[in-house]
Amino acid sequence: MPQISKRGINMPESPIRKLVPYAEEAKRKGRKVYHLNIGQPDIKTPEVAIKAINTYHEKVVEYSHSAGNESYRKKLAKYYQNIHIDISHTEILITTGGSEAITFAFLSCLNPGDEIIIPEPFYANYNGFAVSAGVVVKPITAKIENDFALPPVSEFKKLITQKTKGIVICNPNNPTGYLYTKEELEQLSNLIKEYDLYLFSDEVYREFCYDGNQHFSAMHLKGIEQNVILMDSVSKRYSACGVRIGALITKNKEIINTALKFAQARLSPPSFGQVAGEAALETPPEYFKEVYNEYIERRNYMVEALNKMEGVVCPKPKGAFYTVVKLPIDNSDNFCKWLLSDFEYNNQTVMLAPATGFYSTKGLGMDEVRIAYVLKIEDLKKAMEVLEKALLAYPGRKE
Amino acid sequence: MPQISKRGINMPESPIRKLVPYAEEAKRKGRKVYHLNIGQPDIKTPEVAIKAINTYHEKVVEYSHSAGNESYRKKLAKYYQNIHIDISHTEILITTGGSEAITFAFLSCLNPGDEIIIPEPFYANYNGFAVSAGVVVKPITAKIENDFALPPVSEFKKLITQKTKGIVICNPNNPTGYLYTKEELEQLSNLIKEYDLYLFSDEVYREFCYDGNQHFSAMHLKGIEQNVILMDSVSKRYSACGVRIGALITKNKEIINTALKFAQARLSPPSFGQVAGEAALETPPEYFKEVYNEYIERRNYMVEALNKMEGVVCPKPKGAFYTVVKLPIDNSDNFCKWLLSDFEYNNQTVMLAPATGFYSTKGLGMDEVRIAYVLKIEDLKKAMEVLEKALLAYPGRKE
């Protein structure tokens, strides 16, 4: 039997998926499992998007333009112009989810063996896209005691080698909920300029910025326009993860033209998803206000509840809908597994994501978990109660 | 400004896309352009598929399972069982079009630098997926004088090196319309066994087999079950190219598990597309009969019309809806461009795909074009008339 590929072997398994069999087992035992482990919000997809699908009336579901429907790209360009990102529809490539935008960005800009620096903890699937592209991830550790702010530029410089070709940021951040400030982005910008690197900016949580903080996009940076690749998605903005529509955006024509060749090979992004994505641009402002208020309420409740628990430290996330929390535990993988296999409180338990999966440096994240506040407040309250009891009962508790 | 990646530079541009600006120019001049260049059929998508989308009623468009919805995979397993391919739903991974199935197959099975043998002319995008994966394509030339039958095994053996890891076939074939016989597949099977290679079998045109010829699948081969990866798609079967739903199928658990890791990184295949794909499995048999009759009529008309033209040789395709035709021309790229820029007959012209784009060996396909019979018979008749006039008028005509 021929061998599986090396990258297939090196391809990381999702840190959350490993727990799925244990969650299924818990459910089989009749336990209620509160899912705080995933980025799948319970928020309704805007009705305009569903309606567009329900009234789809083409007779032949044809390939679209490989860069996505022009009508959609033109409206999307307006969406960006409204948030002061000056781009035209020719600078947008519609992708199959944000995932494909990342893949196309890596394939177009990076050679196998090239290095990219990513502040950790980071979205675990960056590892997978890097392995697929043969690219080496060099992590730079952000610290919970600084609320996971951008590590100092001097630390970045220590990691830069001849092979370094880019920096990846996620802003607002998954998994930390940190929102990079304009000043932090300008520090990054200087670094990008000095070493002539690419800046890959994942901004899929752009709409989720709290406490009056404004989102400052990598596309707002002056002087590095040719170095910036924005990776975006409709998944979180419209709670429409399954439509699989994202975008790669850049002012750099060479990158767009190159990415288009990868896009042509796979023919086109999904037609129905594009219809839904285009319609979603007409989502009324009240929708976002409601969603915003919902997340604020959840976050505030959760952060307060967590920080009240003995030995727990939870920074207050300024964006997205995640937080990385420090827990008084020996090993987050074991703890998250134990929650599902051994623990129950009134026949309930919680599923969390061990933070180890979001760190690239071995040994980090052992006393941290990622919590996604994607459950309605009643459930979140119950989940926090369960977590509190669990931390007291966990045999591997550390003070 | 940082450099584009080498694979980005090496990424081939679609041989057809290069002609698009000329087609647009012809249309601006008011010319009717008959598109015989693309695999986008004019056949209606089954109503059951559209209806499923029109009645979609989920409130949140969630991620699906990374391998695709279980209900869909279970029904799809039955579809395969009905055509005597013995697989279960756990051996199916739903992908974003057949394209992603090819990508996952290459990434899971092949290392950068590995070689795959593909009979040429072949589907041009295999080149793109190979470049993305860092895999080297070794072409083996099929000859028009043999109707593009499988080249002799002895020719394959000449190409096999230490780096050869697999053979890719497309059956029925795009671009030639050739349908491999059971005997040819058994010859391949012996080769696969002898050298322990992977057999990547693209069977997206399975339903399009004519003149009483039965499709023999690579999955029907005995003794190489662990070596076969089937790559499939709903695009052609249901004339639903835009839904972007395909499948990777294999009895090899290690490959399925590895491909699943790549699938998890990109989260899930499109939700709406899966709904349409699942519903399409209920397409009534009359639909396929009608489509079949339509293609037979088109093919018969076209083959006869082409072979009547002086200097033209068109094998009779036994499957799919393409044919590669030999024309009395000096250079197929120039000819196809000339058709759009310079030629018109009663203000009409035709767009064809130069066969050079389907050959990996430089210099081949210069006197051949691919014709897709995806137009209704009235248009096909006009297109054939235009082509006949064009061949007489073309300055680069060769006898």
Interface residues (C-beta under 8 A of the other chain):
Chain A: M1 P2 I4 S5 K6 R7 G8 I9 M11 P12 E13 S14 R17 Q40 P41 D42 I43 K44 T45 A49 I50 I53 N54 T55 Y56 H57 E58 K59 V60 V61 E62 Y63 S64 S66 T96 G97 S99 E100 T103 L107 S108 C109 L110 N111 P112 D114 N125 G128 F129 S132 G134 K165 G166 D196 L197 Y198 Q226 N227 S239 A240 C241 G242 V243 R244 N252 E254 I255 T258 A259 K261 F262 Q264 A265 R266 L267 S268 P269 P270 S271 F272 G273 A276
Chain B: M1 P2 I4 S5 K6 R7 G8 I9 M11 P12 E13 S14 R17 Q40 P41 D42 I43 K44 T45 A49 I50 I53 N54 T55 Y56 H57 E58 K59 V60 V61 E62 Y63 S64 S66 T96 G97 S99 E100 T103 L107 S108 C109 L110 N111 P112 D114 N125 G128 F129 S132 G134 K165 G166 D196 L197 Y198 Q226 N227 S239 A240 C241 G242 V243 R244 N252 E254 I255 T258 A259 K261 F262 Q264 A265 R266 L267 S268 P269 P270 S271 F272 G273 A276
